[in-house]
């Protein structure tokens, strides 16, 4: 490229600043403990004028939620980023034939709220190949403000469980974390993470015997743990 290194660094810094300050909002609406269950309501809203994430379908945004006891120990965690760039508990990262559904309520660590589009081939199997894609199996990308999914055409409406979720609207998404825990003092930490290329997309390139995908895989392996960006964080 003709740009100077300093110019590329400046462009990258502007992109990170935009992602962290103008992309989304994150709040913990409520935390309560009763009947042996801690319930935390986490709300995410899209600040942009299009679905989030948009563009190439390798992109994904997800919630990382941790509950800590009075001693600071993590007693529950959903959505932890692993050193290899995968999301712990994500069915897609664990198997090429699976993917996480959209959740209204999360009760286990292996359930992760991931905002993404998942393509299926003609056999109904997940694919990361654009030429093999036939339809969406999931599209719960966050909706822009004012989007009415009830009147949206099928080419842009949410796909999967998100379509019937009354808390998934143009005003944002509200997810409840219901965790069996004994009485005590707890702190809930919520983070919103963004990854421009998901683990499965990079992993599926390993099977191509060509210079370009193999070079990309080497880039990925060298920096897998740094492929994601924490956009927002909040505690309650």
SVG drawing of the C-alpha trace seen along z (x, -y; Angstrom):
<svg xmlns="http://www.w3.org/2000/svg" viewBox="-46 -9 51 41">
<polyline fill="none" stroke="black" stroke-width="0.4" points="0.0,0.0 1.1,-3.6 -0.1,-4.9 2.5,-5.5 2.5,-3.4 1.5,-6.4 -1.5,-7.0 -2.6,-3.4 -2.2,-3.6 -4.3,-6.8 -7.1,-5.2 -7.1,-2.2 -7.4,-4.4 -10.3,-6.3 -12.1,-3.0 -11.6,-1.7 -12.8,-5.0 -15.9,-4.9 -16.7,-1.3 -16.4,-2.0 -18.2,-5.3 -20.7,-5.5 -21.8,-1.9 -23.9,-0.6 -25.1,-1.1 -25.0,1.5 -26.8,1.5 -27.7,3.8 -31.3,2.8 -31.9,4.8 -30.3,7.4 -32.4,9.4 -32.0,12.5 -34.9,14.6 -35.8,18.3 -32.2,19.4 -31.9,17.7 -30.0,14.5 -31.7,12.7 -29.9,10.0 -31.5,8.1 -28.9,6.9 -29.9,4.5 -28.1,3.8 -29.1,1.1 -27.8,0.3 -26.8,-3.3 -26.2,-3.0 -28.6,-3.3 -28.3,0.3 -28.1,3.7 -25.2,4.4 -22.9,6.0 -23.4,5.2 -21.4,6.0 -19.5,9.2 -21.2,12.0 -17.9,13.1 -18.5,10.4 -20.1,11.0 -20.9,9.1 -21.6,10.9 -22.2,10.5 -19.7,11.6 -21.4,11.7 -19.6,12.7 -21.1,13.0 -18.7,12.6 -19.2,13.4 -18.2,11.1 -14.6,12.4 -14.3,11.6 -14.5,15.2 -16.3,15.8 -19.3,18.1 -20.8,17.8 -19.4,16.7 -20.9,16.7 -19.1,15.6 -15.5,15.7 -13.0,15.1 -10.5,18.0 -6.8,17.5 -7.4,19.2 -10.1,16.6 -13.1,18.8 -15.9,18.0 -16.2,20.5 -19.5,22.4 -20.3,21.2 -21.6,24.2 -20.4,22.8 -16.8,22.5 -16.9,26.1 -18.4,27.7 -18.8,26.8 -22.4,28.1 -23.8,26.1 -24.5,22.5 -25.9,20.7 -29.6,19.8 -30.9,16.4 -31.7,16.4 -34.3,14.7 -33.0,16.2 -29.6,17.7 -29.2,20.1 -25.9,22.0 -22.3,21.0 -22.4,22.8 -25.2,20.4 -23.9,17.3 -25.9,14.4 -24.2,13.7 -25.5,11.2 -24.7,12.5 -26.0,13.9 -25.5,17.6 -25.7,18.9 -27.0,22.3 -26.3,24.3 -28.9,26.2 -28.6,29.2 -29.4,26.9 -25.9,27.0 -24.0,23.9 -21.5,22.6 -18.9,19.8 -18.7,20.0 -20.6,17.2 -21.1,19.3 -22.6,22.1 -25.0,20.0 -28.7,20.6 -30.5,18.9 -30.1,17.7 -30.5,20.1 -30.1,17.2 -30.1,13.5 -30.3,11.7 -28.1,8.8 -29.2,5.8 -31.8,3.8 -31.5,0.1 -33.8,-2.3 -37.3,-2.4 -37.0,1.0 -40.3,2.9 -39.6,6.6 -43.4,7.3 -43.7,5.4 -40.2,5.9 -39.8,7.9 -38.4,11.5 -35.1,10.4 -34.3,8.1 -36.4,9.5 -34.7,11.3 -34.4,15.1 -34.8,17.6 -35.8,17.1 -35.1,13.4 -38.2,12.8 -40.6,14.0 -38.7,12.4 -40.8,9.4 -37.7,8.0 -35.7,7.9 -36.9,4.7 -35.6,1.6 -35.1,0.2 -32.6,2.9 -32.4,6.4 -33.1,7.4 -31.5,10.7 -32.2,12.2 -29.5,14.2 -31.1,16.6 -28.4,18.3 -29.0,20.7 -27.0,19.3 -27.3,19.3 -28.1,16.1 -25.2,13.6 -23.6,10.5 -22.9,10.6 -21.6,8.3 -22.7,8.7 -20.3,7.6 -21.4,7.2 -19.2,6.6 -20.0,6.2 -17.4,7.7 -16.8,7.4 -14.9,9.7 -14.6,8.8 -13.8,12.4 -15.2,15.2 -13.3,18.3 -15.3,20.7 -14.7,18.4 -10.9,18.5 -10.8,22.2 -12.8,23.3 -10.0,21.7 -7.5,24.3 -8.7,26.8 -7.9,24.7 -4.6,25.6 -3.9,22.1 -1.4,19.5 -3.9,16.7 -6.1,18.6 -3.0,20.3 -1.3,16.9 -4.4,15.6 -4.5,18.6 -1.0,17.9 -2.0,14.3 -4.9,15.6 -2.8,18.1 -0.2,15.4 -2.8,13.1 -5.9,15.2 -6.4,13.9 -6.2,10.3 -8.8,10.6 -11.6,9.2 -12.3,5.8 -14.2,5.0 -16.6,2.3 -18.4,1.6 -18.5,2.7 -20.7,2.1 -21.2,3.5 -24.0,3.6"/>
</svg>
